[in-house]
Amino acid sequence: MKAFTAAYLAYLLGFASAKVVKYEWELSYRTISPNGVSKRMALVNNQFPGPTMRASLGDQVQVTLTNNLPDNGTSIHFHGINQLGTPWADGVPAINQCPIPANGGNFTYTFTPDEAGTSFWHSHYGPQYPLGVVGPTIIDDPSEPYKYDDEYVVVVTDHFNISDWTLLAIDRTPGFVGNTGIPPRPPAPDSVLICAGTGGCNTKSQPSFQFTPGKTYRLRIINMSAFVGFHFSIDEHPLQLIGSDFAALDGKTSVEQLPIWPAQRYDVLVQAKTNFTDNVWMRSVTQNACYPIQNPKLELETRALVNYEGVSASKVPSSQPFADPKANDCRDLDLSQIKPREVEDAVETPDTTIFLAVGLYNNATARQIQGVVNNSSYPAYDVNAKPTLFDIKDGVDVAALPTSRNAYALHNGTIRVVLNTTLGPGAHPYHLHGHTFQVLGYLNGTYHGNDGLDLVNPTRRDTMMVPVNATAVFQFKTNNPGVQFFHCHMEFHLNEGLASQFVELPDEIRKLKIPADARNLCPK
């Protein structure tokens, strides 16, 4: 524990200009129409997407959430924030916190971000995330190396017209005929949207982004979907990659089409053209090859206007999209295209290697989808169960936890995870809480040590798209005592059981001092 404490204190002392950043948020129901169809949604401060949480590296962030819902608890997970030293603020019921009670319950999330870039926050309570409890996160780097004139937050997302609680019930109902296909398919969205940041989708309207000729713009692109991945582009404008998730990139790569999967983020620079007298389209095209969407009415492409200064916003663009040779490819960008700015080679010989076989099982008799991890299905968890973090803190051994929790003890050292998706059909955007990990490679064949892996300054991110019938290999160091949720970020797949948890440094967890206000959220 001394080593961890010393490292954490050194990290905090590294930010001499750190400040306290406070937010007051309220959650309540409100009927809005993001796609023109009225729907009762759960919104923070009456906005969809919700308010932007913005701070700088090393700041102490305090977000107080008051839950005014009359019928459900809630929680907030700040996606990609590692919660170093504050694992009880990670916001996952039954994993590391108890829900904030309905009818006025409140809780203050206090933490210090340790990585800069673009992300988002969302509820981890049932299906509240696609119900509207979601918003952008921006962590600024005081030593940001890239220069730009202005920035925009661009949210791409799917949207469902009926209640997400109803969708979840349908998805988990035996005999749901919509799930008889191979691969198993969750309910289909009714719309796909582009939102211009906070509140950008409260009503149906075509978003517009203003460009001034000759200026450079930073776009913070966030996929907040429950299910859908997209290929993002701006006609006639290449995208210079400077960040993926919370990892700063070397800026050497520009792309015309950007694949972005649920919960992933990219920061890009776009150079506005000089002497330009037209408008162009920003496009987000639904990727329909990974899981063919069973909704013939869904328009797979949605557009926003890039309106050049001096050009009427009513002028309809005549621009054409870039060719997309990977339109049907369920993969991330090639790993060689997203090299980190700060060089860190991977450890060649990990201390521990964990093998996980994951997939979806479509029960032929009941026609009910189950997600499985090493032949164990994480149940639609009881959100009011005592969190695993508290169990471990109170002396429960990891081996004594129910097998359905899919819990793995991680001790000191470098951890390599070999994640295989051949158990069942489908690609999966997998997210690890508590770490930005090194992506060593995606293999089409059998894993053989370091064969075929990239160990030289490999890509770092917190959410990776694991291809169909493939093996993903990633690696991280245990330096963050806590219970780290590891799950598919397709919301329905998570609720079908495609999840596990890593109990990181259990002996150090037992030495943590969990605040009384976190304990007090739990039922007596």
Legacy VTK file of the C-alpha trace (Angstrom):
# vtk DataFile Version 3.0
C-alpha trace
ASCII
DATASET POLYDATA
POINTS 524 float
0.000 0.000 0.000
2.905 2.375 0.697
4.021 2.225 -2.937
0.514 2.977 -4.193
0.053 5.838 -1.685
3.401 7.399 -2.558
2.673 7.207 -6.279
-0.792 8.708 -5.818
0.531 11.589 -3.698
3.284 12.260 -6.228
0.664 12.340 -8.969
-1.461 14.879 -7.069
1.533 17.067 -6.233
2.358 17.235 -9.928
-0.526 19.666 -10.519
0.429 22.880 -8.762
-2.416 24.877 -10.339
-5.157 22.327 -9.626
-8.512 23.694 -8.516
-11.857 22.438 -7.239
-14.509 22.179 -9.973
-18.093 21.799 -8.743
-21.291 20.803 -10.556
-24.872 20.571 -9.290
-27.022 18.220 -11.353
-30.657 17.143 -11.003
-32.230 14.100 -12.635
-35.911 14.097 -13.551
-38.331 12.889 -16.197
-39.213 15.130 -19.119
-40.955 14.505 -22.422
-38.918 15.602 -25.438
-38.741 14.627 -29.116
-35.145 14.172 -30.325
-36.345 12.595 -33.590
-39.784 14.206 -33.794
-41.521 11.483 -31.754
-42.403 12.389 -28.169
-40.793 10.232 -25.505
-40.545 10.499 -21.745
-36.835 10.490 -20.980
-34.733 10.735 -17.842
-32.657 13.904 -18.173
-30.013 15.671 -16.135
-30.792 19.396 -15.891
-33.507 18.872 -18.553
-30.950 18.439 -21.339
-30.227 15.711 -23.891
-27.367 15.090 -24.044
-26.831 16.253 -20.488
-24.467 18.947 -19.204
-20.793 18.806 -20.066
-18.478 17.943 -17.188
-15.281 19.876 -17.907
-12.138 20.090 -15.803
-8.358 20.047 -16.180
-5.831 17.378 -15.349
-5.289 17.280 -11.590
-8.409 19.265 -10.664
-10.600 17.912 -7.908
-14.037 17.380 -9.446
-17.176 17.382 -7.293
-20.410 16.441 -9.062
-23.498 16.389 -6.847
-26.389 14.480 -8.406
-29.889 14.753 -6.943
-32.230 11.989 -8.075
-35.747 13.386 -8.503
-37.056 10.291 -10.270
-40.068 8.945 -8.355
-39.568 5.281 -9.208
-35.903 4.337 -9.715
-32.491 4.752 -8.208
-29.610 5.951 -10.340
-25.844 6.246 -10.626
-23.271 8.051 -12.751
-20.183 6.462 -14.286
-17.587 8.868 -15.657
-16.453 6.734 -18.564
-12.682 6.513 -18.892
-11.987 8.294 -15.593
-9.787 5.794 -13.761
-10.917 6.816 -10.258
-7.400 6.374 -8.943
-7.795 6.359 -5.162
-11.589 6.821 -5.360
-13.018 3.479 -6.591
-16.337 4.094 -4.795
-16.953 6.964 -7.264
-16.943 4.700 -10.339
-20.732 4.551 -10.375
-21.639 0.904 -11.025
-24.390 -0.524 -8.780
-23.527 -3.913 -7.283
-19.887 -3.402 -8.297
-18.594 -0.315 -6.496
-21.544 1.756 -5.266
-25.135 1.501 -4.128
-27.695 3.451 -6.181
-28.697 7.001 -5.345
-32.256 6.620 -3.994
-35.324 7.983 -5.786
-37.385 10.943 -4.548
-34.566 13.352 -3.767
-31.607 11.166 -2.833
-28.240 12.694 -3.616
-24.562 11.851 -3.741
-21.415 13.821 -4.524
-18.905 12.130 -6.822
-15.454 13.414 -5.878
-12.425 12.454 -7.954
-9.286 13.705 -9.685
-8.904 12.989 -13.432
-5.494 11.656 -14.413
-5.861 11.517 -18.216
-6.828 14.247 -20.679
-9.121 14.138 -23.679
-12.761 13.574 -24.548
-15.228 11.180 -22.981
-18.740 11.037 -21.583
-20.621 10.175 -18.417
-23.679 7.958 -18.178
-25.887 6.059 -15.785
-24.977 2.448 -15.049
-28.389 1.744 -13.505
-30.324 -0.635 -15.764
-31.066 0.931 -19.155
-31.062 4.572 -17.949
-28.116 5.368 -20.202
-30.094 5.145 -23.487
-33.054 6.675 -21.650
-31.130 9.967 -21.600
-28.857 9.931 -18.536
-25.733 10.729 -20.506
-23.536 13.707 -21.371
-20.046 14.801 -22.500
-16.856 14.885 -20.437
-13.841 17.008 -21.362
-10.553 16.886 -19.466
-8.163 19.610 -20.599
-4.397 19.217 -20.668
-2.668 22.475 -19.602
0.264 21.456 -21.830
-1.892 20.628 -24.874
0.516 20.496 -27.849
-2.003 20.925 -30.666
-3.139 24.378 -31.765
-6.645 25.081 -33.025
-9.001 28.043 -33.293
-12.244 26.572 -31.981
-13.817 23.271 -31.007
-17.113 21.404 -31.210
-18.501 18.440 -29.307
-20.131 16.083 -31.819
-22.329 13.316 -30.401
-23.423 10.400 -32.585
-26.016 8.067 -31.116
-28.950 5.777 -31.696
-32.432 6.454 -30.344
-35.415 4.276 -29.437
-38.987 5.562 -29.441
-40.297 3.306 -26.680
-39.118 3.098 -23.096
-35.741 1.489 -22.656
-37.098 -0.425 -19.659
-39.675 -1.900 -22.047
-36.948 -2.714 -24.568
-34.930 -4.430 -21.875
-37.943 -6.474 -20.783
-38.599 -7.498 -24.394
-34.959 -8.383 -24.926
-34.953 -10.639 -21.854
-38.348 -12.264 -22.481
-38.265 -15.950 -23.481
-39.763 -16.423 -26.914
-38.961 -12.929 -28.215
-39.204 -13.710 -31.935
-37.145 -10.684 -32.931
-34.100 -12.407 -31.521
-34.267 -15.632 -33.516
-31.700 -14.566 -36.109
-28.043 -15.489 -36.157
-26.282 -13.592 -34.773
-28.717 -12.794 -31.936
-29.996 -9.264 -32.402
-31.171 -6.772 -29.801
-34.182 -4.552 -30.528
-33.489 -2.139 -33.369
-33.251 1.645 -32.930
-35.823 3.925 -34.537
-33.380 6.708 -35.404
-29.734 7.661 -35.470
-28.767 11.188 -34.486
-25.991 13.753 -34.602
-26.154 16.127 -31.631
-24.198 19.349 -31.241
-23.101 18.693 -27.655
-25.129 19.455 -24.530
-28.847 19.859 -25.239
-28.191 19.377 -28.953
-30.950 16.802 -29.368
-33.720 18.151 -27.138
-35.799 18.700 -30.275
-35.716 17.439 -33.837
-33.558 19.744 -35.910
-30.631 19.427 -38.238
-27.499 20.376 -36.311
-25.189 22.935 -37.851
-21.488 23.551 -37.251
-20.016 26.887 -38.318
-16.634 26.963 -40.104
-14.617 30.072 -40.912
-12.338 29.679 -43.955
-8.733 28.982 -43.023
-9.371 28.162 -39.365
-8.586 24.879 -37.609
-11.277 23.102 -35.608
-11.031 20.409 -32.974
-13.947 17.998 -33.085
-14.578 15.927 -29.969
-16.539 13.002 -31.426
-18.390 10.744 -28.967
-20.447 7.647 -29.744
-23.121 7.522 -27.021
-25.080 4.700 -28.678
-26.631 1.810 -26.830
-26.122 -0.445 -29.839
-24.970 1.149 -33.109
-21.529 1.862 -34.531
-20.923 4.493 -37.206
-18.522 5.597 -39.910
-18.076 9.360 -39.450
-16.867 11.788 -42.099
-17.023 15.358 -43.395
-17.209 15.664 -47.166
-13.993 17.002 -48.718
-12.327 17.410 -45.288
-9.797 14.853 -43.954
-9.741 14.210 -40.216
-6.354 14.469 -38.465
-6.335 12.037 -35.529
-4.994 13.520 -32.273
-6.794 11.429 -29.642
-8.567 8.100 -29.230
-10.533 7.603 -26.015
-8.283 9.189 -23.347
-5.020 8.499 -25.226
-3.256 11.368 -26.998
-2.054 10.369 -30.477
1.037 11.399 -32.422
-1.057 13.291 -34.994
0.672 11.685 -37.977
-2.442 10.073 -39.444
-5.412 11.591 -41.260
-8.413 9.583 -42.412
-11.416 10.218 -44.627
-13.740 7.787 -42.829
-13.627 7.232 -39.070
-15.156 4.051 -37.600
-16.438 4.780 -34.097
-18.150 2.147 -31.967
-20.346 2.467 -28.849
-18.511 4.296 -26.035
-15.489 5.194 -28.183
-14.278 8.747 -28.696
-11.954 10.451 -31.138
-10.402 13.901 -31.138
-9.649 15.185 -34.622
-8.416 18.392 -36.190
-10.196 19.670 -39.295
-8.703 22.388 -41.458
-11.380 24.627 -42.945
-10.742 25.416 -46.595
-9.715 28.903 -47.692
-11.763 30.881 -50.217
-14.565 28.339 -49.883
-18.084 29.384 -50.867
-20.170 26.300 -50.210
-21.564 24.202 -47.394
-20.746 20.508 -46.950
-22.265 17.521 -45.180
-21.065 15.943 -41.985
-22.140 12.282 -42.151
-22.673 9.506 -39.651
-23.435 6.197 -41.387
-24.804 3.286 -39.374
-22.732 0.122 -39.634
-25.285 -2.515 -40.536
-22.925 -5.422 -41.230
-21.991 -6.355 -37.655
-25.571 -6.922 -36.509
-28.063 -6.442 -39.373
-30.678 -4.086 -37.968
-34.231 -5.383 -38.147
-35.903 -2.070 -38.883
-36.511 -1.379 -42.587
-37.689 2.152 -41.730
-34.378 3.158 -40.154
-32.444 5.700 -42.216
-28.890 4.423 -41.896
-27.257 7.774 -42.650
-27.806 10.949 -40.675
-26.299 14.315 -41.605
-25.364 17.630 -40.063
-24.597 20.852 -41.890
-21.114 22.320 -41.994
-21.991 25.937 -42.703
-19.139 28.079 -43.990
-19.017 31.696 -42.906
-20.571 33.923 -45.545
-22.645 31.091 -47.033
-26.371 30.955 -46.371
-27.349 28.160 -43.990
-30.255 27.453 -46.340
-27.904 26.495 -49.159
-28.133 22.718 -49.513
-24.703 21.106 -49.939
-23.906 19.387 -53.204
-20.840 17.696 -51.712
-20.310 13.968 -52.170
-19.095 11.499 -49.534
-15.660 9.960 -49.559
-15.483 6.392 -50.804
-15.610 3.939 -47.900
-13.720 0.731 -48.748
-14.319 -0.612 -45.223
-18.037 0.101 -45.078
-18.814 -3.480 -44.043
-15.853 -3.971 -41.714
-16.648 -4.417 -38.005
-13.236 -3.262 -36.850
-11.419 -0.365 -35.274
-8.941 1.653 -37.291
-5.762 -0.236 -38.071
-3.612 -0.123 -34.936
-0.744 1.437 -36.912
-2.939 4.504 -37.524
-3.499 5.309 -33.851
-0.069 5.439 -32.261
0.184 7.223 -28.881
2.063 10.508 -28.640
3.899 9.422 -25.487
5.938 6.338 -26.319
5.481 3.333 -24.032
6.448 -0.123 -25.228
4.594 -3.158 -23.910
6.089 -5.570 -21.400
7.022 -8.696 -23.354
6.425 -11.169 -20.531
3.317 -10.422 -18.440
3.066 -11.595 -14.840
-0.440 -12.978 -15.352
-2.382 -13.993 -18.463
-6.168 -14.329 -18.280
-8.077 -16.159 -21.003
-11.707 -15.147 -21.579
-14.037 -16.766 -24.119
-17.076 -14.552 -24.660
-20.151 -14.579 -26.839
-23.922 -14.681 -27.067
-25.961 -17.832 -26.749
-29.346 -17.880 -28.447
-31.361 -20.519 -26.624
-33.067 -22.584 -29.327
-35.969 -23.559 -27.082
-36.735 -20.411 -25.133
-35.258 -18.048 -27.759
-33.658 -16.007 -24.986
-30.259 -14.431 -25.451
-27.582 -15.030 -22.841
-24.144 -13.506 -22.774
-21.459 -15.873 -21.562
-17.921 -15.381 -20.262
-16.032 -18.656 -19.842
-19.408 -20.440 -19.851
-20.796 -18.252 -17.058
-23.514 -15.660 -17.643
-23.388 -12.501 -15.561
-27.030 -12.058 -14.485
-29.105 -8.939 -15.002
-27.565 -7.770 -11.790
-29.506 -6.841 -8.692
-28.766 -3.126 -8.553
-29.452 -3.131 -4.819
-26.971 -5.914 -4.043
-24.038 -5.097 -1.793
-21.225 -3.879 -4.056
-18.324 -6.240 -4.626
-15.977 -3.418 -3.583
-17.619 -3.328 -0.154
-17.563 -7.125 0.124
-13.817 -7.213 -0.510
-13.205 -4.278 1.827
-15.146 -6.124 4.539
-12.993 -9.220 4.236
-14.764 -11.449 1.715
-12.315 -13.467 -0.361
-12.619 -13.228 -4.145
-12.872 -17.018 -4.375
-15.905 -16.928 -2.072
-17.929 -14.666 -4.385
-20.758 -16.310 -6.373
-19.447 -17.737 -9.640
-22.076 -15.740 -11.551
-20.222 -12.536 -10.659
-17.440 -13.594 -13.049
-14.858 -12.134 -10.656
-11.113 -12.479 -11.208
-8.505 -11.489 -8.626
-5.647 -9.404 -10.037
-2.467 -9.116 -8.016
0.629 -7.002 -8.447
2.188 -6.901 -11.905
1.403 -6.738 -15.621
-1.868 -8.369 -16.677
-2.449 -9.675 -20.197
-6.017 -10.526 -21.220
-6.679 -12.799 -24.192
-10.303 -12.207 -25.201
-11.780 -14.652 -27.693
-15.116 -14.037 -29.459
-15.462 -17.372 -31.264
-17.792 -18.705 -28.553
-20.739 -17.035 -30.245
-21.341 -14.823 -33.269
-20.930 -11.080 -33.207
-18.439 -8.260 -32.668
-18.316 -6.487 -29.318
-17.111 -3.041 -28.141
-15.454 -4.029 -24.859
-14.765 -1.463 -22.112
-12.540 -1.804 -19.061
-13.138 0.460 -16.085
-10.155 1.823 -14.172
-7.527 1.634 -16.916
-6.411 2.804 -20.309
-4.935 -0.430 -21.638
-2.486 -1.293 -24.409
-4.093 -3.016 -27.398
-1.481 -5.521 -28.556
-3.414 -6.942 -31.479
-6.396 -8.699 -33.008
-5.726 -12.273 -34.116
-7.712 -14.364 -36.572
-6.091 -17.569 -35.372
-4.913 -19.100 -32.127
-2.987 -17.083 -29.551
0.704 -18.043 -29.387
2.469 -15.733 -26.960
3.798 -12.609 -28.660
3.355 -13.919 -32.209
1.549 -11.332 -34.317
1.365 -8.763 -31.504
2.485 -5.128 -31.573
4.703 -4.495 -28.542
6.301 -1.261 -29.820
4.332 1.701 -28.473
0.985 -0.051 -28.992
-2.358 1.708 -29.156
-3.849 2.682 -25.795
-7.563 3.045 -25.156
-10.355 2.031 -22.760
-12.890 0.720 -25.307
-11.962 -1.592 -28.186
-14.046 -3.202 -30.904
-13.343 -6.936 -30.839
-14.041 -8.335 -34.337
-16.240 -11.303 -35.167
-14.579 -14.682 -34.531
-11.320 -13.118 -33.425
-9.003 -12.874 -30.450
-8.127 -9.503 -28.923
-5.034 -9.218 -26.739
-4.579 -6.284 -24.377
-2.425 -5.476 -21.388
-2.257 -3.171 -18.354
-0.457 -2.797 -15.039
-2.177 -3.227 -11.689
-1.830 0.164 -10.003
-5.429 1.039 -9.145
-6.970 -0.850 -6.187
-10.666 -1.362 -6.864
-13.212 -3.528 -8.634
-12.974 -2.863 -12.367
-16.050 -3.734 -14.420
-15.211 -5.281 -17.812
-18.129 -5.534 -20.216
-19.538 -5.194 -23.687
-20.761 -1.617 -24.164
-23.726 -2.597 -26.280
-26.308 -1.933 -23.591
-28.434 -4.970 -24.377
-25.411 -7.287 -24.439
-24.396 -6.030 -20.994
-27.850 -6.742 -19.642
-27.774 -10.172 -21.289
-24.751 -11.054 -19.157
-21.705 -10.155 -21.251
-19.686 -8.854 -18.319
-17.118 -9.749 -15.703
-15.203 -7.923 -12.990
-11.540 -7.666 -12.085
-10.869 -7.366 -8.357
-7.625 -5.434 -8.565
-5.190 -5.677 -5.652
-7.680 -7.063 -3.095
-5.230 -6.685 -0.200
-4.949 -2.972 -0.985
-8.731 -2.626 -1.270
-9.018 -3.784 2.343
-6.821 -0.844 3.398
-8.974 1.778 1.665
-11.166 4.129 3.680
-14.559 4.159 1.974
-16.373 7.420 2.852
-19.455 7.223 5.039
-21.633 8.959 2.439
-20.856 6.149 -0.031
-21.756 3.503 2.548
-24.918 5.352 3.509
-26.411 4.894 0.027
-26.794 1.183 0.736
-29.983 -0.276 2.251
-29.767 -0.694 6.010
LINES 1 525
524 0 1 2 3 4 5 6 7 8 9 10 11 12 13 14 15 16 17 18 19 20 21 22 23 24 25 26 27 28 29 30 31 32 33 34 35 36 37 38 39 40 41 42 43 44 45 46 47 48 49 50 51 52 53 54 55 56 57 58 59 60 61 62 63 64 65 66 67 68 69 70 71 72 73 74 75 76 77 78 79 80 81 82 83 84 85 86 87 88 89 90 91 92 93 94 95 96 97 98 99 100 101 102 103 104 105 106 107 108 109 110 111 112 113 114 115 116 117 118 119 120 121 122 123 124 125 126 127 128 129 130 131 132 133 134 135 136 137 138 139 140 141 142 143 144 145 146 147 148 149 150 151 152 153 154 155 156 157 158 159 160 161 162 163 164 165 166 167 168 169 170 171 172 173 174 175 176 177 178 179 180 181 182 183 184 185 186 187 188 189 190 191 192 193 194 195 196 197 198 199 200 201 202 203 204 205 206 207 208 209 210 211 212 213 214 215 216 217 218 219 220 221 222 223 224 225 226 227 228 229 230 231 232 233 234 235 236 237 238 239 240 241 242 243 244 245 246 247 248 249 250 251 252 253 254 255 256 257 258 259 260 261 262 263 264 265 266 267 268 269 270 271 272 273 274 275 276 277 278 279 280 281 282 283 284 285 286 287 288 289 290 291 292 293 294 295 296 297 298 299 300 301 302 303 304 305 306 307 308 309 310 311 312 313 314 315 316 317 318 319 320 321 322 323 324 325 326 327 328 329 330 331 332 333 334 335 336 337 338 339 340 341 342 343 344 345 346 347 348 349 350 351 352 353 354 355 356 357 358 359 360 361 362 363 364 365 366 367 368 369 370 371 372 373 374 375 376 377 378 379 380 381 382 383 384 385 386 387 388 389 390 391 392 393 394 395 396 397 398 399 400 401 402 403 404 405 406 407 408 409 410 411 412 413 414 415 416 417 418 419 420 421 422 423 424 425 426 427 428 429 430 431 432 433 434 435 436 437 438 439 440 441 442 443 444 445 446 447 448 449 450 451 452 453 454 455 456 457 458 459 460 461 462 463 464 465 466 467 468 469 470 471 472 473 474 475 476 477 478 479 480 481 482 483 484 485 486 487 488 489 490 491 492 493 494 495 496 497 498 499 500 501 502 503 504 505 506 507 508 509 510 511 512 513 514 515 516 517 518 519 520 521 522 523
